Amino acid sequence: MTITVEEAPAEASVTPDAFEPRTHIPVRDATEVGERREVHAARLEDRFALLGAAAAALAVAGLLFGWIAPLSGIAGFVVVAFLTFVLIYALLVSISADGREVRDRVMTVVLASAGVILFSALLFVVLFTLYRGWDALTNINFFFQDMQFAGPLDGLDVGGIAHAIVGTLIQIGIALAITIPLGIVTALFLNEVGGRFARFVRTIVDAMTALPSIVAGLFVYSAIILGLGLQRSGFAAALAITVMMLPIMIRASDVVLRLVAGNLREASYALGASKWRTVWHTVLPTARSGLVTAIILATARGIGETSPVLLTSGVTNVLNTNPFDGPMISLPLQVFTLVGSPEPNYIARGFGTAAVLMLLVLTLFATARVLGGRGPGVLSPRQQRTALARSRRDLARIEPTVAETTPTRTPERPQEEPQ
């Protein structure tokens, strides 16, 4: 039997090309690279396209509404002009750009137009309110008198809304005193404790967020006024406002507390802090600015409510500073009462009251933003001075202890070499 042994093939030589990566990144030629553009900058041709599309849209809408089609109305003219503007602008941009840039420019114009529309509507409301109530706002008595001695036919130099301003501040103050601690504690329970009951509470809060305001007023009216036999008062109105503010406060605080990083809690636990000490010194200071925003949202919901206050506070023309005795009117209810009158002076007072309400809301929001708008870890000048003084006291207390425990070392003499 013959056995043939085949020679093993020679080992292939290793070349440098064997180690080259299989994925090759194509390198564009300098002539293929397009024009480098800024992200938020607009070229001159983009501005010309914007102006040209606006002029063409106005011309097309004018022809349709004036000559070609039997159309009329300002709202229809604006809608047709805007749609025509978007189409013509997209056509002009597509001449010198690809599809992706066309979509980007069109969406930028649409979103910017939406912002302009919303800002214009807000500006119109503010300016119209100031215009209609300017005659009342120019009288100083409008802010420091009530309507006790002012009749429907009296001039604007008699009477004011001091009783409504005081009533609004008292009612919203009581509502905030109840809503802020209860809302934050409930949000902490939903985030830090959890469990089946927490899921039930979160479901109820989500359902109450869309609760109609008239239902809250009816609830307080039936439970407090009819059930307990109490009279209509500012405290009952504050309870109705609390029912409206509490779901917004809990929901917004819940979302803010969820955004606190879990690493901060873990670091606090690693340093030996307890659960509620971690909540007090870590979670709440980190979410401070967000909690201020939650308070602002809840205040905006409650301070402008009219229907629950109408059912629970009563209507009066006299200043009342006791929220537990007698009716107490607020600014929204005062606006509702004055604007419904056929007398021009009452209507002017109503619009002036609405302007004061907007100014009051703006002041409250600015105050809340100043008090709690700093980010986590950012100290006020007073807090910085307090922290510096505390550090100096700690240093003065620690230095003597360190000096006593540190052994004093005498310098060693160099050994003399033997002769």
LINNORDA-V33798 format. One record per residue. PHI is phi in radians with two decimals (none if undefined). OMEGA is omega in whole degrees, -180 to 180 (* if undefined). NEAR is the number of other ideal C-beta (glycine too) atoms within 8 Angstrom. Layout:
# LINNORDA-V33798
phi: <PHI,PHI>
omega: <OMEGA,OMEGA>
near: <NEAR,NEAR>
This chain:
# LINNORDA-V33798
phi: <none,-1.83,-1.96,-1.76,-1.86,-1.46,-1.29,-1.17,-1.13,-1.12,-1.16,-1.12,-1.26,-1.54,-1.86,-1.10,-1.19,-1.19,-1.68,-1.30,-1.15,-1.36,-1.65,-1.91,-1.57,-1.19,-1.84,-1.34,-1.27,-1.08,-1.35,-1.51,-1.27,-1.31,-1.27,-1.33,-2.18,-1.36,-1.21,-1.83,-1.76,-2.13,-1.38,-1.15,-1.20,-1.18,-1.18,-1.12,-1.12,-1.16,-1.18,-1.12,-1.16,-1.14,-1.14,-1.13,-1.14,-1.12,-1.17,-1.15,-1.13,-1.13,-1.15,-1.16,-1.50,-1.87,-2.27,-1.53,-1.78,-1.40,-1.91,-2.70,1.86,-1.23,-1.10,-1.11,-1.09,-1.15,-1.14,-1.12,-1.12,-1.20,-1.10,-1.12,-1.08,-1.14,-1.14,-1.18,-1.14,-1.10,-1.15,-1.20,-1.20,-1.17,-1.17,-2.11,-2.49,-1.51,-1.11,-1.14,-1.23,-1.10,-1.09,-1.12,-1.18,-1.15,-1.15,-1.09,-1.16,-1.13,-1.17,-1.12,-1.14,-1.09,-1.10,-1.13,-1.12,-1.13,-1.14,-1.15,-1.11,-1.11,-1.12,-1.11,-1.09,-1.15,-1.16,-1.14,-1.14,-1.15,-1.16,-1.28,-1.83,-1.12,-1.09,-1.38,-1.22,-1.37,-1.69,-1.17,-1.18,-1.10,-1.73,-2.18,-2.15,-1.82,-1.76,-1.16,-1.95,-1.90,-1.74,-1.11,-1.69,-1.31,-1.30,-1.31,-1.43,-2.19,1.53,-2.95,-2.16,-1.07,-1.17,-1.27,-1.13,-1.13,-1.09,-1.13,-1.12,-1.17,-1.13,-1.24,-1.16,-1.13,-1.11,-1.20,-1.10,-1.53,-1.32,-1.08,-1.15,-1.18,-1.19,-1.19,-1.13,-1.15,-1.12,-1.13,-1.11,-1.15,-1.67,-1.61,-1.79,1.26,1.87,-1.15,-1.13,-1.13,-1.13,-1.15,-1.11,-1.12,-1.14,-1.13,-1.13,-1.08,-1.24,-1.32,-1.08,-1.67,-1.21,-1.11,-1.16,-1.15,-1.18,-1.09,-1.12,-1.15,-1.10,-1.18,-1.12,-1.35,-1.47,-1.68,-1.39,-1.41,-1.21,-1.64,1.33,-1.49,-1.57,-1.17,-2.71,-1.20,-1.19,-1.11,-1.13,-1.13,-1.14,-1.13,-1.15,-1.08,-1.07,-1.36,-1.45,-1.07,-1.09,-1.14,-1.14,-1.17,-1.14,-1.17,-1.16,-1.08,-1.14,-1.17,-1.19,-1.17,-1.39,-1.21,-1.11,-1.18,-1.10,-1.17,-1.11,-1.09,-1.14,-1.18,-1.12,-1.15,-1.45,1.70,-1.34,-1.37,-1.12,-1.37,-1.21,-1.12,-1.12,-1.29,-1.77,-2.13,-1.22,-1.15,-1.09,-1.18,-1.66,-1.08,-1.12,-1.19,-1.17,-1.11,-1.09,-1.09,-1.12,-1.10,-1.10,-1.15,-1.13,-1.11,-1.24,-1.55,-1.30,-1.79,-1.33,-2.04,-1.13,-1.16,-1.24,-1.10,-1.48,-2.04,-1.73,1.43,-2.11,-2.58,-1.86,-2.01,-1.18,-2.31,-1.75,-1.77,-1.28,-1.82,-2.43,1.49,-1.18,-2.48,-1.56,-2.14,-1.11,-1.05,-1.20,-1.14,-1.08,-1.06,-1.31,-1.33,-1.18,-1.29,-1.43,-1.39,-1.41,-1.07,-1.18,-1.16,-1.15,-1.10,-1.12,-1.12,-1.19,-1.12,-1.12,-1.10,-1.13,-1.13,-1.10,-1.10,-1.14,-1.14,-1.10,-1.08,-1.14,-1.10,-1.15,-1.14,-1.12,-1.13,-1.19,-1.22,-1.26,-2.22,-1.46,-1.28,-1.29,-1.12,1.54,-1.57,-1.71,-1.31,-0.99,-1.15,-1.16,-1.13,-1.14,-1.13,-1.14,-1.16,-1.14,-1.16,-1.14,-1.15,-1.12,-1.11,-1.13,-1.15,-1.37,-1.50,-1.00,-1.10,-1.14,-1.15,-1.16,-1.28,-1.45,-1.47,-1.23,-1.47,-1.95,-1.44,-1.15,-1.40,-1.41,-1.19,-1.26,-1.41,-1.30,-1.13,-1.47>
omega: <-176,180,179,180,179,179,177,180,-180,-178,-177,179,-179,180,178,-179,-178,-179,179,180,180,178,-180,177,-179,179,-179,174,-179,-180,-178,-179,-178,-178,179,-174,173,-175,-176,-179,179,179,-179,180,176,179,177,178,179,180,179,178,178,179,179,179,177,179,180,178,177,177,-179,-176,-177,-172,-168,-173,178,-179,180,178,-179,-178,177,179,-180,-179,-180,180,-179,179,177,179,-180,-179,-179,179,177,179,-180,180,-178,180,-175,-178,178,-176,-179,179,177,178,179,-179,-180,179,176,179,-179,-180,177,178,177,177,179,180,180,178,179,178,178,179,178,180,-179,-178,179,178,178,-179,-178,-179,-176,-180,178,-178,-178,177,-176,180,-179,-177,-172,178,173,-176,-177,-176,-179,178,-179,-177,179,180,-178,178,179,177,-180,-174,180,-180,178,178,179,179,178,180,180,-178,-179,176,177,180,179,178,177,-171,-173,180,-178,180,-179,179,178,177,176,177,-179,-175,-172,-179,178,-179,-178,179,177,177,177,179,179,178,179,-180,178,179,-179,179,180,-179,176,-176,-180,178,177,177,178,179,-180,-180,-179,-176,-175,-173,-179,-177,-178,178,179,180,176,-174,177,178,177,177,178,176,177,177,178,178,178,-175,-171,178,178,-180,-179,-176,-180,178,178,179,-178,-179,176,-178,178,-175,178,178,178,177,-179,178,178,177,-180,178,176,-180,177,-176,-176,172,175,179,-174,-173,-177,-173,-177,176,179,-177,-174,-178,177,177,175,176,177,177,179,180,179,178,178,178,-173,-172,-179,-179,-179,-174,177,178,179,-178,-170,-174,-175,-178,179,176,-175,178,179,-179,179,-177,-178,-176,175,180,-180,-177,179,-177,178,179,175,176,180,-178,-175,-177,179,180,177,-177,-179,-180,177,179,178,176,179,178,175,176,177,178,177,178,177,178,178,178,178,179,178,180,179,178,179,179,179,-177,-174,-176,179,-180,180,180,180,-176,174,178,178,178,176,178,178,179,179,178,178,178,178,177,178,179,178,179,-175,-175,178,179,179,180,180,-176,-180,-180,178,-178,178,-180,-180,178,178,-180,-180,179,178,179,*>
near: <2,3,4,4,4,4,4,4,4,4,4,4,4,4,5,5,5,6,4,6,4,4,4,5,4,4,4,6,6,5,4,5,7,3,3,4,6,4,4,3,6,4,7,5,7,10,9,8,11,10,8,10,13,9,8,11,13,9,8,12,12,8,9,11,11,5,4,4,5,3,9,5,6,5,6,10,11,8,8,13,12,10,8,12,12,12,8,13,14,11,8,10,14,9,6,5,8,5,6,6,9,12,8,8,13,12,8,8,11,9,8,8,9,8,8,8,8,8,8,8,8,8,8,8,8,9,8,8,12,10,7,9,16,9,9,14,11,5,10,5,10,14,10,7,11,11,11,8,5,10,4,7,5,8,5,11,5,9,13,12,15,11,14,13,12,11,15,14,8,13,17,13,8,13,14,12,8,12,14,10,8,10,15,12,8,12,14,12,10,13,10,8,8,6,6,5,6,11,8,8,11,10,8,8,13,9,8,9,9,5,11,6,11,9,8,13,15,9,10,16,13,9,9,12,14,8,7,7,5,7,6,9,16,16,9,15,16,15,13,18,16,13,12,15,16,14,12,13,18,13,11,13,16,13,9,14,14,7,8,12,7,6,6,11,12,8,8,12,10,6,6,4,9,5,7,6,9,13,11,8,9,13,14,11,9,10,14,11,11,13,13,13,10,14,13,12,11,16,15,10,11,14,14,9,13,11,9,17,16,11,11,17,17,10,9,10,9,8,8,13,6,7,12,6,7,9,11,15,14,13,15,13,14,13,13,10,11,12,10,5,10,3,8,5,12,12,12,13,15,15,13,15,16,12,12,13,14,10,8,12,12,8,8,11,11,8,8,13,10,7,7,11,8,8,5,8,5,5,8,6,6,6,8,9,8,8,9,8,8,8,8,8,8,8,8,7,8,8,8,7,8,8,7,6,5,6,3,4,4,4,4,4,4,4,4,4,4,3,2>
